[in-house]
Amino acid sequence: MPSEPQAPRILVIRRRYLGDLVLLGSVFRNLRLNEPAAHITLLSERAFAPIGKLHLDVDQVKVIPKSIGEWLKFWSWMRKVGFTQVLDFDNTDKTAIITRLTGAAVRVTYDRETNPFRHRWIYTGSAKVSNDFYTSQHITETYLKLLESVGVPVTSREIRLVPREQDLQVVKKYTRGMGPKILLHPGSRSHFRIWPIERFAAVCDYLQDELNAQVFIVAGPGELSIAKEIQQKAEGHVVLIIEHFPIAQFAALISKFDLFLCHDSGPMHIAAGVGVPVVALFGSQNAEIWKPVGEGHTILQTELPCTCLPDMPIPCVKSDSYRNYCVRKLTVEEVSAALHRKLSA
């Protein structure tokens, strides 16, 4: 009697960042729909690995090793698992080596027009991505293109993060109260992309005075001083949540709010992933690629290309979205009006 075929064992490699790992959700969903019995493992850097545990279609999350001892254990573990497929979303020197060491029969990555294809010989297949395609589509479409190279049909574009019950219990004490609740995250990976503090404070006052909303501020590592300044400049009562939450609890916290105000950031994608409407302030970055996924979100962005602002402490670099001040072209009135529309819908 022939033996039952083994379920696929799939390794998905994506090292970083928060938003990127959130947006892999539609990849996991389609892998699961195509092979319900598959065992799906996400491999990422330690700082971002907790996001993987909020994707219900991911069975296991592993961390990229650092020390020699960790590498030896990791290699032994990979060989025992016996991966059948590897989807390498990074194609770096390190991820190419990991891909080869798995011994998987199917090993795929990208062949992007503007990026060098590293270690082509390691891979059994690739997804060609032109620059026109990459810059005109949401990043999730580029992610899903890699599925074509392993014959997985794309039947869903759903991205859903599911906070764990224990994390929801931890954060519920921070969100008590009546009326609509808005969570403000004023941070960004680039200080060029941060909207002025006094404008955030003015919007907080508008939300409370005109819309009877409760405003809470949350800050990530290194962002607490910004949050404190906003609280101090606001005339109304703004709740500053000073606790530093692990990623899973942070996602749970966001899920308890009616609206999330932020910059283009990883937390923006987490909010969209847990189903909370977003009002996001964009600078010059390509919003078509990086906008939050799903319905009910609002993107505010000045007309591009924008002109550099004079008299800034560090001159802007017009061609670099991480080093220009385009987000400062947005006015308090524009942001307040967008929030009003969302809360009145």
N, C-alpha and C positions, 0 to 999 in steps of 0.2 A: 504494500500500500504506500503510495507516495506521501512523503512528509509535507506538512503544511509549510508554505513559504513564510520566511521570517518577515516580520514587519520592518519597514525601513527605519534606519537609525540615522537621523539627520542632524548635522552640526551646522549652526548658523553663526558666523563670526562677524561681529560688529563691535569694535573696541569702545567707542564713545560717540556722542554725548547724550545728555538726557533726551533732548528732542528727537535725535536720530533713533534711539532705542524705542521711544514711544511709537514713532512712525513706522517701525518694522511690524507693527501689529497686523497690517493687512497681509504681509508675507506669511506670518504664522497662521493666520486664518485660512489662507488658501492651501498651505501645506496640509493643515488638518482636514480640510474639506476633501482634498484629493486623496489622502491616506489617513482615514480615521484612527487606525491602529499604530501609526508611526510614533516613534519616540523622538521628540524634538528637543535639542539642547541649544541654549544660547551661550556663547562665549564672549565675554566683554571684560573691560577693566573693572577693578574692584569698586571704584567710586560710583559706577553707573549700573552695576549688576542688579541691584534691588528692583529696578524697573521691570526686568524680565519676569520677576515673580508675580507681577500684576497682570501679565498676559495669560489668560486662561489656557491658551493653546500651547504654551511652553511647559514641557515636563520637567526640565532641569536647567539650572543656571550655573555655569562654571566661570571662574575668574582666571584671567591670563596670569600665569605664574611669573615670579620675578627671580627668586633665588635658584641656585643650582639644584638644591634639594627639592624645591617645588616643581622644577622642570622635570626631574626624574620621576617623581610621583605622577605628574600630569601625563607624561609620555606613557607610563605603565597603564594608567587609567584609560587613555585613549585606545590603546591596543586591545584592552579587555572589552571595551564597549563594542568595538568593531563597527565603526561608522560605515554606512553604505554611501552616504552623500555628504558633501561639504559645500556650503554656499558661503563664499568669502566675499563680504561686502566691502572690504578695505583694500585688498591687494597690496599690502605693504610687505617689506622683506620678512618681517616676523610672522605675519598671518599666512604668507605663502609657505614658510617652513612648517608651521603648524598644520596647514592643509595637507602637505605631503606626508607628514609623520602619522597622520590618521590611518593611512593605508586604504582609504575609501576608494572604491572603484570609480565614483563620479565626483569630480572636483571642479567647481566652476567659479568664475569671478567676472569682473567687467573688463571690456576692452573699450575704454573711453577715448574719444577723439583727442581730447586735450590733456590726457594723463598718460604717462608711460606705462606700458603693460609689463609689470615686473614678473620675471621668472615664468614666462609663457609655458615652458616645458612642463611645469608642475601640474598644470590644469588640463583636464580632459575636454573642457568646453568653456565658452565665454559668451557674454551678451554684449553686442556692439551697441554703443550709445554715442550718437553724434552730439556735438555741442548745441546744435539747434534744438534737438529733442530735450536735452538736459535743461536748457535755459527757458523753455517754453511750457514745461509741464511741472506739475507738483512733484516734489522729490519722491513721493510714494510711487509715482508711475515709473521712475527710474528703478526704484527698489523692486517693483513687481516685474520689471523686464528681465531680471535675473532668473525668475521662475521659468521663463520660456526656454532657457538653456537646459533645464532638467525636465521639460515636458509637462510642467504643472499648469493647468488652465487657470486663468484668473476669473473667478466667478463672484468675488466679493472684494469690496474696498473698505470693509468695516475695520475700524480701530477702536478697541474698547479696553480700558483699564478697569480692573475690578478691585477696589480697596478691600483689604481683609477685615473681618469683623473685629478682631482684637485691636486693629489700628483705629477703626471708627470709634470704638469705646474710649480709647485714649484721648482723642481730639474733641469729643463732643462737648466737653466743659468749656471749650474756647468759643463756641458758637451759639451760646444761649442768647435769647432776646427776641423781641417782636420786630415786625417790619422786615422789608428787604435787607439782605445782608450782602455787602460788597467786600471782597477781599482784594486789596491792592498789593501787588508785588512790584516795587519800584526799581529793582536791580537789573543788571545786564552784565554779560561777560566783558563788554567794552564800555568804559566810562564815557566815550564819545556818544554812545547811543542812549544816554540817560536823559529823560525829559527834565526840565528845571524843577527843583524842589518846591519853589514858591508856587508854581503852577499846579503841581500835585496837591499842595495844601489848599489852593483855591477850589479845586475840583472836589476835594473832601468836604469843604464847607458847603458847596452847592448841593452835593448829594444829601447832606443832612438838613440843610435849611429849606430846600425847594422840593426834595423828593422823599423826605422823612426816612431816609435810609441809614442803616448803621454801617460805618466804615471801619474795617479792620486792616491793619498793615502787617505784613509778614516779610521777613528779610532772610536772605541766605547768608552763608559765610562771607564776612567782609562787607556786608551791606547794612548792618545795623545802624551805623551813623547816619546814613541817608534816611532810613525809616524814622529815626529819632528827630531829625531836622524837620521832616514833614509834619510829624505830630506836634512839634513845638510851634511851627508857623501856622498851623490850622487854628482857627478861632473856636471851632466846635470841638466836641469830645470825640477823639479818634482813638480806637483801641489798638495799642501796639502789642503784638504777640512776640515776645522776645525769645521764646524757646527756640532752640535749634532742633528741627525734626529730622529724623531719618527719612529717606526718600519715600518709603511706603506710608509712613504717617503723614508726610507732607501731602501726598496724593489724597489720603483720607480726609485731611483738613480741607483741602480745596473743594472736595465733593460736597461739603456741607453748606456751601455758599450759593447765592442766587446769581452772582455775576463776578467775573474775575477781570480786573484791570491790570495791564502789564505792558511791557515791551515785547518785541519779538525775542523769545527766549525759550529755554527748556520748560520752565513752569507753564508757559502758554500752552505747549503741547500736552502737558500733563492735564491741565484743566480741560482742554477739549477731549482728551481721552477718557476722563471720568464723567463727561457729559455736562459740564458747566459752561454756559455761554461766556465768550471772551470778547472784550474790547481791547485790541492790541495796537500799540503805537509803534509804527515802523519808521525807520530812517530810509536809507537808500538801498537797503537790501531787496533782493528780488522777492516780492510778496507772492508772486505766482508759484515760486518754488516752495516757500517756507510758511505760507499762511496756515492757520489751524485747520484741521480736517473736520468736516461735518457741517451741519446746518446751524444757523443762529448766531454766528460769530461776526464781529465787525472789525474791519481793518481800517485804520486811519493812517494815511501816508500823504505827505506833501507831493505836489507835482514834481516829477523828475524829468530831466536832471535838475537838481537844485543848485543854487549858487552858494559858495562858501560864506560862512558868517565872518564878519571882520572882528578884530580885537578879541579873539579867543586865546586862552593861555597856551594852547598847543595848536598850531595851524592844522586845518583839516586837510585830508588827502581825498580829493574828489572821487577818485577811482576806487577807493577802498571803503566798503560799507562799514568796516570796523573802526575807521579813522576819520569819519566826518560827522557833522552835527545836524544832518537833515531833519532828525526828529524834532529839533527845537523850532522848526517852522510851524509845527502844529500849535494851535491856540487853545486857551482855556475854554473858549466858547465852542470850538469844534468838539473837544473831548466831552464837555458837559452835555452838548446836544446829543451825541452818540449814546451816552449813558442814559439820558432821559428817554430816548427812543426805545432802548432795550428794556428799561424798567416799566415803560408804559405799554409794551406790546402785549 
